[in-house]
Each structure stands twice: as C-alpha cells, then as structure tokens.
Amino acid sequence: MAREKNINTAVILAAGRGSRMRKGGGGRKSFSSPTQNLVEKGLKGLIPVAGRPFLDYTVERLVAVGIDNLCMVVSPDALEMRAYGRSVSARYKIRVSYGVQHQPRGTADAVLACEKTIEQADFLLCNSDNLYPQDTIRELAGLPAGACAVAGFDRDVLLEKGNFSSERIKSFAALRINDTSDLAGIIEKPESTGEYICNGRLWVNMNLFRFTPEIFDSCRSINLHPERGELELPEAVSHMIEKTGKRFRIVFSEGPVLDMTGRDDIISIRKSLKEQSL
C-alpha cells in the first residue's frame, strides 16, 4: 500500500485506566479468560476483535497514511501495552516510543507526556479506544506542514452508524465554528447545543487532531478543571486559538466512529466490524 509522507508522526493516548470498563460499563458480561483479564485491567485497546487487538485497526490506518514514528502515551505499569508496541514496531518496521503519564491528570497532561519523545514534529493524535474512518485520518495527514486541525464528527451520524447510546452522545464536546468554517473553540459537555449548529448539523469532538509542537505550550498554560481536577485538551486547543491566533481547520467527517468504553461495547464493535466497511 502506497504511503503519503506529508506527516510521519502520531501519538496514541493509551494511558486511560479503563474505570468504566472495569466497573462493567452498563453490563457485567464475561468473556474468555484472556479477554476477561484485559477487561479487568482496563486495557481497552488490547481487547481482541476478530482475532486482533482493537488498537491494531487504528495502527494499521495510521501506517497507511505514512506514519512511521509512533508514540504511545501509557501508564507507568503498562507492560502489556509496551509489549504490544514492540510487536507493532517489528511488524510494520516503524519506530515506537512511549510517553509515561504518571497520574491520570487529563488529556492535555497526556499530550505533555510525549513532548520529549516526538520533539519538534507535527503529529496526529488519537485515542486508543476509538476507531476512526480511514478517509478522515487521510485528510488530516494530507494537510500542509504547520497546519493544525480537528476532525469534526456529525453527531447524528455517530448515533446512527456508531455504537454510542443516545444518552452518552449528549455529553460530547461541541465544536464552535467561526464564519470561515474554522474552529473557534471546543465546548465540553454543553448544556445547550443550539448555538453550535452549523449548516443544520452539530459537529462534535472525538479526540482526533493534527497538531504542531505549539500545542505543548498551550497544555502548560491552562489550569486544572475546577470540578474534574484535570488538564483538558479542548481547553488547551481553545487557549492556542485565542492566545496565539493559530488557525485550526476542521476536517468534517460523516463517517462513523467505534468506541470501546464499556463491556457491552466489545460485542457491539465485533458486530459492527463484521457488518460495516470502516
């Protein structure tokens, strides 16, 4: 498969503790012993789907757009995730490094954990427990050097074609879009979404970004959320836009996203990957 080389670095956030997965996430389903062990440890990205770790599908899509320098943000005791990274490096002949997030202090803190590892490269960023459309990843990767962007997903499409419940999808962060169809900000858990509708649709954030190294200074510049006690990436993005004037493009996606949050999601993802061409 031919690779595009406009960007070659990606960060995968894989340090989540999987609290909802360990608690059951809506069901107390049991699986085979190896899967059950991963469920109990909250290692969502490593849960097998069609004979492969769920994270494999994301790695494959990143490699397809030219990524050969991969940084995985992990917890200090993530031995299984490091072993998985070694297998990825051997299989695809790419560099795999690690950023360690010592405490679960939010997504902006997780981004800072990879700063020294990726140095001054532009990079894609995604979650380890989501599977994004290939064409959306390709469009982000194909933007010119120095561009920053976020993938905006149509909330109705996520509900119709993804594996999200209607209740959960209400809490997704909304994209605030300016008059030139660029990003003006990301609004976490909006109480009302009417003002964020653009062309009749509500576009939401699913943590799929393209960044320049400038994001690190913005991650350092924000404060802990007063209620959640975390450094949150949407706030860092908003800071970057407002304080530096950096243009943030939006890659509008009408594709579905699959989400591995709770135990019930394991079954729905296995079914979706069998039925859909993602």
Rosetta silent file (secondary structure, phi, psi, omega in degrees, C-alpha in Angstrom):
SEQUENCE: MAREKNINTAVILAAGRGSRMRKGGGGRKSFSSPTQNLVEKGLKGLIPVAGRPFLDYTVERLVAVGIDNLCMVVSPDALEMRAYGRSVSARYKIRVSYGVQHQPRGTADAVLACEKTIEQADFLLCNSDNLYPQDTIRELAGLPAGACAVAGFDRDVLLEKGNFSSERIKSFAALRINDTSDLAGIIEKPESTGEYICNGRLWVNMNLFRFTPEIFDSCRSINLHPERGELELPEAVSHMIEKTGKRFRIVFSEGPVLDMTGRDDIISIRKSLKEQSL
SCORE:     score description
SCORE:     0.000 S_00000001
   1 L     0.000  128.248 -179.445    0.000    0.000    0.000 S_00000001
   2 L   -67.562  141.808 -179.337    1.411    3.384   -1.024 S_00000001
   3 L  -110.424  141.645  171.322    2.121    5.771    1.825 S_00000001
   4 L   -88.057  145.204 -174.243    1.724    9.507    1.938 S_00000001
   5 L  -123.083   26.866  177.785    4.628   11.280    3.623 S_00000001
   6 L   -68.379  -26.244  177.600    3.280   14.738    4.420 S_00000001
   7 L  -147.611  144.097 -176.365    3.420   13.799    8.111 S_00000001
   8 L  -129.347    6.459 -175.304    5.097   10.824    9.753 S_00000001
   9 E  -121.732  139.358  176.323    4.409   11.112   13.494 S_00000001
  10 E  -141.205  150.511  176.316    1.372   10.133   15.557 S_00000001
  11 E  -118.458  131.034  175.718    0.519    9.996   19.241 S_00000001
  12 E  -113.991  122.783  178.852   -1.917    7.445   20.632 S_00000001
  13 E   -81.414  108.051 -174.377   -3.397    8.152   24.066 S_00000001
  14 L  -130.605   24.300 -177.708   -3.331    4.753   25.767 S_00000001
  15 L   -99.215    3.627 -179.691   -2.863    5.607   29.445 S_00000001
  16 L   -59.773  144.683 -177.659   -6.532    5.507   30.405 S_00000001
  17 L   -86.088   -6.118  175.589   -7.287    3.384   33.453 S_00000001
  18 L    61.748   42.009 -175.133  -10.499    2.000   31.937 S_00000001
  19 H   -62.533  -40.153  179.462  -12.593    2.618   35.042 S_00000001
  20 H   -69.314  -33.121  176.989  -15.912    2.190   33.212 S_00000001
  21 H   -67.341  -42.816 -178.154  -14.674   -0.994   31.590 S_00000001
  22 H   -68.505  -34.658 -179.296  -13.574   -2.436   34.945 S_00000001
  23 H   -77.924  -17.776  177.840  -16.841   -1.467   36.627 S_00000001
  24 L   125.435  -30.360  174.778  -18.876   -3.053   33.883 S_00000001
  25 L    56.480   37.525  177.785  -19.860   -0.098   31.703 S_00000001
  26 L   104.223   -5.536  179.214  -23.529   -0.974   31.565 S_00000001
  27 L  -163.297  156.990  178.288  -23.249   -4.731   31.804 S_00000001
  28 L  -112.470   48.324 -176.689  -21.446   -7.458   33.697 S_00000001
  29 L   -70.848  147.056  176.801  -20.679   -9.595   30.703 S_00000001
  30 L  -110.767  150.436 -177.651  -17.996  -12.257   30.979 S_00000001
  31 L  -131.439 -175.825  176.062  -15.604  -13.262   28.217 S_00000001
  32 L   -60.778  158.272 -173.219  -12.848  -15.788   27.631 S_00000001
  33 H   -54.981  -47.148  179.480  -10.075  -15.705   30.229 S_00000001
  34 H   -61.306  -42.966  178.554   -7.526  -13.682   28.161 S_00000001
  35 H   -66.048  -42.446 -179.924  -10.155  -11.079   27.225 S_00000001
  36 H   -60.138  -37.122  178.621  -11.533  -11.001   30.753 S_00000001
  37 H   -63.816  -41.990  177.881   -8.037  -10.287   32.074 S_00000001
  38 H   -67.151  -38.341  177.560   -7.697   -7.290   29.727 S_00000001
  39 H   -60.706  -47.274 -177.786  -11.181   -6.092   30.713 S_00000001
  40 H   -65.461  -28.685  178.251  -10.339   -6.225   34.405 S_00000001
  41 H   -87.492   -7.051 -179.245   -7.134   -4.264   33.807 S_00000001
  42 L    73.732   20.553 -179.028   -8.926   -1.662   31.685 S_00000001
  43 L   -86.963   72.951 -170.300   -6.637   -2.312   28.700 S_00000001
  44 H   -63.120  -40.200 -176.876   -9.322   -1.463   26.189 S_00000001
  45 H   -65.845  -19.422 -177.131   -7.081   -1.083   23.147 S_00000001
  46 H   -96.696   -3.204  179.679   -5.739   -4.608   23.545 S_00000001
  47 L   -65.493  129.042 -175.401   -9.107   -6.373   23.719 S_00000001
  48 E   -70.851  135.883  174.627   -9.317   -8.761   20.744 S_00000001
  49 E  -132.772  117.860 -177.332  -11.777   -8.035   17.953 S_00000001
  50 L    54.959   40.913  174.245  -11.887  -10.524   15.067 S_00000001
  51 L    82.824    5.610 -179.278   -8.667  -12.095   16.279 S_00000001
  52 E  -134.862  150.628  172.646   -6.698   -8.837   16.617 S_00000001
  53 E   -58.009  140.083 -179.644   -6.269   -6.216   19.356 S_00000001
  54 H   -52.621  -39.346 -178.561   -8.775   -3.407   18.814 S_00000001
  55 H   -63.497  -23.456  179.426   -5.892   -0.912   18.633 S_00000001
  56 H   -55.272  -38.657 -176.786   -4.491   -2.824   15.638 S_00000001
  57 H   -65.950  -37.821  177.123   -7.132   -1.328   13.369 S_00000001
  58 H   -69.410  -45.683  179.539   -6.089    2.215   14.297 S_00000001
  59 H   -58.630  -43.634  179.760   -2.366    1.480   13.941 S_00000001
  60 H   -59.293  -40.572 -179.224   -2.978   -0.035   10.517 S_00000001
  61 H   -71.370  -33.504  176.021   -4.827    3.100    9.397 S_00000001
  62 H   -68.564  -44.464  178.624   -2.068    5.369   10.680 S_00000001
  63 H   -60.804  -36.316 -178.283    0.626    3.369    8.899 S_00000001
  64 H   -63.982  -23.145  179.274   -1.431    3.551    5.691 S_00000001
  65 L  -102.431   12.700  172.420   -1.125    7.376    5.646 S_00000001
  66 L   104.549    8.505 -179.817    2.624    7.374    6.201 S_00000001
  67 L   -75.919  121.535  175.062    3.089    7.218    9.971 S_00000001
  68 L  -130.695   11.963  176.252    6.394    5.567   10.824 S_00000001
  69 E  -134.903  102.820 -171.530    7.082    7.294   14.145 S_00000001
  70 E  -116.625  127.216  174.825    4.519    6.330   16.762 S_00000001
  71 E  -112.549  124.941  177.673    4.435    7.489   20.388 S_00000001
  72 E  -105.144  122.075  176.277    2.119    5.685   22.780 S_00000001
  73 E   -85.428  119.169 -172.038    1.210    7.536   25.976 S_00000001
  74 E  -128.664  165.335  172.961    0.997    4.844   28.665 S_00000001
  75 L   -80.847  163.827 -175.001    0.692    4.459   32.425 S_00000001
  76 L   -60.395  -30.039 -175.020    3.840    3.539   34.408 S_00000001
  77 L  -103.818   25.176 -172.649    2.882   -0.132   34.771 S_00000001
  78 L   -83.516   64.388 -177.233    1.700   -0.687   31.196 S_00000001
  79 H   -65.788  -40.884 -179.265    3.784   -3.787   30.490 S_00000001
  80 H   -65.768  -38.537 -179.729    1.214   -5.304   28.139 S_00000001
  81 H   -68.781  -36.055  176.475    0.921   -2.075   26.141 S_00000001
  82 H   -67.516  -39.277  176.592    4.700   -1.846   25.792 S_00000001
  83 H   -62.664  -39.997  177.045    4.822   -5.445   24.616 S_00000001
  84 H   -62.732  -42.776  178.732    2.158   -4.607   22.069 S_00000001
  85 H   -59.908  -38.512  177.851    4.220   -1.604   20.918 S_00000001
  86 H   -64.355  -38.277  179.136    7.225   -3.860   20.348 S_00000001
  87 H   -67.532  -37.181  177.566    5.116   -6.156   18.206 S_00000001
  88 H   -64.175  -44.544  179.823    3.875   -3.179   16.171 S_00000001
  89 H   -59.667  -43.297 -179.568    7.435   -1.950   15.640 S_00000001
  90 H   -69.195  -39.091 -175.029    8.554   -5.367   14.416 S_00000001
  91 H   -71.083  -44.355 -174.350    5.536   -5.936   12.192 S_00000001
  92 H  -101.757   -2.417 -178.953    5.468   -2.570   10.410 S_00000001
  93 L    57.755   46.457  178.044    9.160   -1.672   10.710 S_00000001
  94 L  -121.369  163.782  176.970    8.329    1.635   12.377 S_00000001
  95 E   -84.121  128.505  175.334    9.675    3.428   15.436 S_00000001
  96 E  -122.191  123.018  178.359    7.501    3.039   18.532 S_00000001
  97 E  -124.135  177.436 -173.553    8.309    5.104   21.630 S_00000001
  98 E  -135.871  139.166  167.778    6.495    5.794   24.886 S_00000001
  99 E  -112.991  131.249 -174.957    5.451    8.789   26.919 S_00000001
 100 E  -100.727  121.609  173.356    4.589    7.949   30.519 S_00000001
 101 L   -98.622  107.245 -170.381    1.646    9.672   32.199 S_00000001
 102 L   -73.542  -31.577  177.976    2.299    9.035   35.884 S_00000001
 103 L  -131.325  148.471  179.579   -1.087   10.213   37.161 S_00000001
 104 L   -75.704   77.773 -174.176   -4.474   10.387   35.384 S_00000001
 105 L  -105.861   23.473  173.291   -4.462   14.184   35.160 S_00000001
 106 L   103.783  168.834 -173.704   -6.321   14.611   31.882 S_00000001
 107 H   -71.727  -32.687  177.109   -5.760   14.584   28.150 S_00000001
 108 H   -68.057  -37.472  175.297   -3.645   17.750   27.995 S_00000001
 109 H   -64.203  -37.597  177.648   -1.335   16.242   30.624 S_00000001
 110 H   -63.711  -39.616  177.890   -1.167   13.084   28.486 S_00000001
 111 H   -62.570  -41.538  179.295   -0.076   15.147   25.482 S_00000001
 112 H   -62.276  -27.405 -179.219    2.702   16.707   27.543 S_00000001
 113 L   -64.602  -19.676 -177.741    3.952   13.212   28.392 S_00000001
 114 L  -103.088    2.391 -172.065    5.047   12.723   24.775 S_00000001
 115 H   -58.061  -50.243 -176.920    6.736   16.102   24.252 S_00000001
 116 H   -68.379  -28.233 -176.600   10.347   14.973   24.686 S_00000001
 117 H   -73.449  -42.449 -176.510    9.775   11.840   22.680 S_00000001
 118 H   -95.191   -9.474  175.927    8.428   13.419   19.497 S_00000001
 119 L    57.538 -122.948 -170.200   10.454   16.639   19.810 S_00000001
 120 L  -105.238   25.960 -177.639    9.541   19.257   17.170 S_00000001
 121 L   -85.868  146.815  162.859    7.451   17.199   14.761 S_00000001
 122 L   -66.118  150.195 -177.822    3.923   17.916   13.590 S_00000001
 123 E  -152.206  151.692  167.930    1.784   14.987   14.706 S_00000001
 124 E   -86.028  152.796  177.742   -1.592   13.322   14.548 S_00000001
 125 E  -137.489  137.953  178.370   -3.259   12.459   17.840 S_00000001
 126 E  -152.663  170.096  175.829   -5.988    9.939   18.603 S_00000001
 127 E   -86.340  154.448  176.180   -7.422    7.715   21.317 S_00000001
 128 L   -82.160  -16.173 -175.134   -6.517    4.055   21.693 S_00000001
 129 L  -110.319   19.010  171.915  -10.138    3.088   22.344 S_00000001
 130 E  -125.033  147.259  172.778  -11.734    4.687   19.268 S_00000001
 131 E  -117.014  118.911 -173.582  -11.662    3.554   15.650 S_00000001
 132 L  -102.865  157.417  178.592  -11.909    6.434   13.190 S_00000001
 133 L   -63.570  139.131 -179.830  -12.728    6.428    9.448 S_00000001
 134 H   -60.028  -41.144 -176.784   -9.708    5.924    7.212 S_00000001
 135 H   -66.985  -29.174  177.797  -10.634    8.800    4.888 S_00000001
 136 H   -71.679  -42.968  175.849  -10.784   11.241    7.819 S_00000001
 137 H   -60.782  -42.245 -178.944   -7.324   10.202    9.036 S_00000001
 138 H   -64.156  -39.783 -179.625   -6.029   10.523    5.468 S_00000001
 139 H   -66.724  -40.520  175.982   -7.445   14.032    5.080 S_00000001
 140 H   -62.229  -44.437 -178.670   -5.818   15.185    8.332 S_00000001
 141 H   -65.064  -28.646 -175.872   -2.499   13.645    7.300 S_00000001
 142 L   -84.165   -3.109  177.750   -2.673   15.327    3.904 S_00000001
 143 L   -68.190  155.964 -176.915   -2.869   18.898    5.226 S_00000001
 144 L   -67.229  156.203  177.805    0.233   21.053    4.644 S_00000001
 145 L   -54.627  139.710 -179.968    3.100   21.167    7.128 S_00000001
 146 L    88.216   -3.556  179.955    2.397   23.545   10.007 S_00000001
 147 L   -83.264  143.380  170.477   -1.367   23.067    9.833 S_00000001
 148 E  -114.168  144.166 -177.501   -3.454   22.357   12.926 S_00000001
 149 E  -159.511  159.542  173.701   -6.836   20.692   12.623 S_00000001
 150 E  -129.241  143.586  172.191   -9.522   18.730   14.408 S_00000001
 151 E   -80.973  126.664  176.042  -11.860   16.121   12.967 S_00000001
 152 E  -104.815  125.662 -176.172  -15.466   17.188   13.432 S_00000001
 153 E  -109.501  134.787  177.795  -17.994   14.369   13.511 S_00000001
 154 E   -66.757  117.770 -175.216  -21.695   14.716   12.744 S_00000001
 155 H   -60.387  -37.126 -179.472  -23.422   13.776   15.999 S_00000001
 156 H   -66.726  -36.085  177.929  -26.425   12.258   14.215 S_00000001
 157 H   -68.348  -40.288  176.971  -24.165   10.022   12.107 S_00000001
 158 H   -59.158  -39.906 -179.279  -22.314    8.855   15.219 S_00000001
 159 H   -70.947  -38.344 -176.216  -25.635    7.925   16.762 S_00000001
 160 H   -77.786  -41.039 -170.809  -26.938    6.213   13.641 S_00000001
 161 H  -113.090  -14.101  177.747  -23.833    4.347   12.480 S_00000001
 162 L   -88.917 -159.161  179.914  -21.539    4.188   15.526 S_00000001
 163 L  -123.445   36.500 -178.608  -22.068    2.298   18.762 S_00000001
 164 L   -97.236  142.423  173.406  -22.947    5.208   21.057 S_00000001
 165 L   -77.149  154.724  179.053  -26.058    5.418   23.198 S_00000001
 166 H   -62.771  -32.751 -179.472  -28.253    8.498   22.768 S_00000001
 167 H   -70.500  -43.566 -178.280  -27.654    9.405   26.423 S_00000001
 168 H   -67.868  -36.667 -174.728  -23.884    9.216   26.196 S_00000001
 169 H   -68.831  -20.042  177.710  -23.668   11.161   22.966 S_00000001
 170 L   -64.710  -24.090 -175.596  -25.362   14.144   24.625 S_00000001
 171 L   -90.210   -1.387 -177.124  -22.233   14.745   26.688 S_00000001
 172 L   -67.002  146.654  179.238  -19.835   15.001   23.737 S_00000001
 173 L   -69.588  134.303 -179.909  -17.907   18.242   23.303 S_00000001
 174 E   -93.136  145.610  174.594  -19.319   20.521   20.594 S_00000001
 175 E   -87.750  129.376  172.921  -17.192   22.370   18.058 S_00000001
 176 E   -93.637  118.646 -169.728  -17.704   26.126   17.946 S_00000001
 177 E  -110.014  134.047 -177.835  -17.250   27.053   14.291 S_00000001
 178 L   -89.615 -174.292 -173.337  -16.435   30.546   13.002 S_00000001
 179 L   -68.921  -17.957  179.190  -17.571   32.310    9.833 S_00000001
 180 L  -100.869   14.382  179.194  -14.752   30.799    7.753 S_00000001
 181 L    65.595   23.819  171.501  -15.637   27.243    8.876 S_00000001
 182 L   -98.602  170.177 -178.844  -12.548   27.032   11.086 S_00000001
 183 E   -78.080  129.985  174.331  -12.526   26.060   14.753 S_00000001
 184 E  -103.752  -19.128  179.561  -13.268   28.836   17.259 S_00000001
 185 E   168.956  167.764  178.260  -13.298   26.587   20.340 S_00000001
 186 E  -122.253  123.908 -174.165  -14.356   23.268   21.836 S_00000001
 187 E  -106.363  110.415 -178.830  -17.167   23.303   24.365 S_00000001
 188 L   -74.376  133.897  173.544  -17.135   20.418   26.844 S_00000001
 189 L    44.452   58.137 -177.689  -20.493   18.972   27.898 S_00000001
 190 L   -65.445  136.003  178.209  -22.612   21.879   26.581 S_00000001
 191 L   -70.614  -35.032  177.316  -25.911   22.372   28.384 S_00000001
 192 L  -132.238  137.969 -174.895  -27.488   23.662   25.175 S_00000001
 193 L  -107.944   -5.249 -174.049  -26.226   22.895   21.686 S_00000001
 194 H   -53.726  -40.866 -175.368  -28.373   25.192   19.538 S_00000001
 195 H   -73.643   -9.561 -178.837  -25.758   27.912   19.166 S_00000001
 196 H  -101.732    1.482  177.979  -23.179   25.418   17.856 S_00000001
 197 L   -66.506  132.187  178.181  -25.276   24.124   14.968 S_00000001
 198 E  -130.814  121.372 -177.541  -23.539   24.717   11.631 S_00000001
 199 L    54.513   38.177  175.984  -25.366   24.095    8.339 S_00000001
 200 L    80.751    7.038 -177.235  -28.036   22.224   10.244 S_00000001
 201 E  -130.203  151.112  172.831  -25.630   19.855   11.977 S_00000001
 202 L  -102.647  119.540 -178.867  -23.930   19.590   15.330 S_00000001
 203 E  -100.624  131.439 -173.834  -20.252   18.715   14.908 S_00000001
 204 E  -121.906  160.802 -179.309  -18.542   17.095   17.886 S_00000001
 205 E   -92.362  131.117  175.204  -15.012   16.320   19.015 S_00000001
 206 E  -122.268   23.061  173.964  -13.807   12.706   19.199 S_00000001
 207 E    65.919   39.796  172.694  -10.156   13.495   20.040 S_00000001
 208 E  -118.133  110.962 -170.638   -8.729   13.129   16.534 S_00000001
 209 E  -130.149  162.676  161.942   -6.346   16.037   15.886 S_00000001
 210 E  -123.203  126.075 -174.819   -3.426   17.279   13.863 S_00000001
 211 E  -124.383  155.311  162.132   -1.035   19.416   15.941 S_00000001
 212 L  -101.654  166.164 -179.290    2.143   21.418   15.667 S_00000001
 213 L   -60.356  -12.249  177.182    4.548   21.493   18.643 S_00000001
 214 H   -59.891  -22.891 -178.308    2.947   24.789   19.732 S_00000001
 215 H   -62.219  -27.511 -177.211    0.260   22.727   21.468 S_00000001
 216 H   -64.719  -42.012  177.883    2.704   21.828   24.248 S_00000001
 217 H   -63.273  -37.556  178.638    2.994   25.433   25.474 S_00000001
 218 H   -68.148  -37.030  176.693   -0.801   25.708   25.492 S_00000001
 219 H   -63.094  -33.605  177.917   -1.107   22.486   27.502 S_00000001
 220 H   -76.813  -20.209 -171.441    1.252   24.014   30.058 S_00000001
 221 H   -89.443  -11.977 -176.556   -0.637   27.299   30.135 S_00000001
 222 L   -92.631  164.992  178.620   -4.061   26.058   31.234 S_00000001
 223 L  -102.059  161.155  174.189   -5.322   25.357   34.735 S_00000001
 224 L   -60.233  139.600  176.108   -6.821   22.221   36.209 S_00000001
 225 L   -60.298  131.839 -173.547  -10.545   21.977   35.605 S_00000001
 226 L   -62.134  -26.216 -179.301  -12.201   23.199   38.857 S_00000001
 227 L  -100.648  -44.384 -174.748  -14.536   20.184   39.096 S_00000001
 228 L   -88.900  -13.842  176.931  -12.730   17.335   37.336 S_00000001
 229 L    64.011   32.154 -177.316   -9.240   18.287   38.507 S_00000001
 230 L  -128.427  155.593  170.611   -7.719   17.553   35.093 S_00000001
 231 L   -89.996  114.052 -169.263   -5.799   19.388   32.396 S_00000001
 232 L  -105.217  131.596 -176.070   -8.156   19.055   29.440 S_00000001
 233 H   -60.432  -40.844  177.126   -7.039   19.113   25.819 S_00000001
 234 H   -55.627  -36.870  178.338  -10.074   21.027   24.488 S_00000001
 235 H   -68.269  -37.427  177.778   -9.170   23.901   26.803 S_00000001
 236 H   -64.920  -38.503  177.299   -5.566   23.810   25.563 S_00000001
 237 H   -64.765  -45.361  177.765   -6.807   23.959   21.964 S_00000001
 238 H   -60.644  -40.233  177.362   -9.064   26.916   22.784 S_00000001
 239 H   -61.395  -43.495 -178.596   -6.104   28.616   24.505 S_00000001
 240 H   -61.993  -40.433 -179.913   -3.936   28.067   21.431 S_00000001
 241 H   -68.466  -47.039 -173.176   -6.539   29.648   19.158 S_00000001
 242 H   -75.043  -38.508 -173.156   -7.300   32.631   21.409 S_00000001
 243 H   -90.899  -28.236 -177.401   -3.797   33.450   22.653 S_00000001
 244 H  -108.929  -13.722 -177.823   -1.646   32.688   19.604 S_00000001
 245 L    74.116   13.566 -179.098   -4.125   33.293   16.791 S_00000001
 246 L   -64.165  132.778  175.723   -3.306   29.895   15.326 S_00000001
 247 L   -75.282  131.208  175.969   -5.729   28.794   12.634 S_00000001
 248 E  -117.424  109.427  178.175   -7.414   25.488   13.437 S_00000001
 249 E   -75.734  161.960  173.110   -9.034   23.846   10.458 S_00000001
 250 E  -119.603  125.361  170.883  -11.917   21.413   10.753 S_00000001
 251 E   -94.530  105.113 -176.585  -11.982   18.195    8.775 S_00000001
 252 E   -78.144  125.398 -175.764  -15.700   17.498    8.611 S_00000001
 253 E  -121.572  132.777  175.078  -16.408   13.775    8.763 S_00000001
 254 L  -106.927   13.838  179.386  -19.631   11.959    8.100 S_00000001
 255 L   -87.137  160.804  178.008  -18.110    8.607    8.910 S_00000001
 256 L   -80.441  160.287  172.798  -18.886    6.516   11.983 S_00000001
 257 L  -125.859  136.667  174.680  -16.610    6.065   14.989 S_00000001
 258 E  -102.096  141.735 -171.817  -16.494    2.931   17.104 S_00000001
 259 E  -128.122  127.002  179.053  -15.898    3.329   20.830 S_00000001
 260 L  -105.790   84.885 -178.847  -14.500    0.798   23.308 S_00000001
 261 L  -109.510  -52.714 -178.370  -15.623    2.155   26.691 S_00000001
 262 L  -114.553  175.667 -178.123  -17.709   -0.483   28.466 S_00000001
 263 H   -62.216  -36.886  179.349  -18.097   -4.251   28.312 S_00000001
 264 H   -62.137  -27.772 -178.666  -21.161   -4.002   26.112 S_00000001
 265 H   -66.204  -28.724  179.940  -19.066   -2.151   23.531 S_00000001
 266 H   -57.941  -46.383 -178.536  -16.923   -5.236   22.925 S_00000001
 267 H   -69.673  -42.773 -178.412  -19.887   -7.081   21.478 S_00000001
 268 H   -66.472  -35.621  178.790  -21.232   -4.104   19.501 S_00000001
 269 H   -68.608  -43.684  178.032  -17.802   -3.416   17.967 S_00000001
 270 H   -58.262  -39.888  178.806  -17.338   -7.020   16.936 S_00000001
 271 H   -69.159  -43.599 -177.651  -20.717   -6.875   15.253 S_00000001
 272 H   -65.032  -42.017 -179.890  -20.088   -3.507   13.588 S_00000001
 273 H   -66.222  -26.042  177.629  -16.721   -4.513   12.155 S_00000001
 274 H   -77.832  -34.127 -173.331  -18.336   -7.575   10.686 S_00000001
 275 H   -93.734  -29.157 -172.340  -21.247   -5.662    9.157 S_00000001
 276 L  -111.155  153.138  172.118  -19.700   -2.341    8.136 S_00000001
 277 L   -97.180   95.784 -177.287  -16.834   -1.329    5.944 S_00000001
 278 L  -102.366    0.000    0.000  -14.997    1.058    8.258 S_00000001
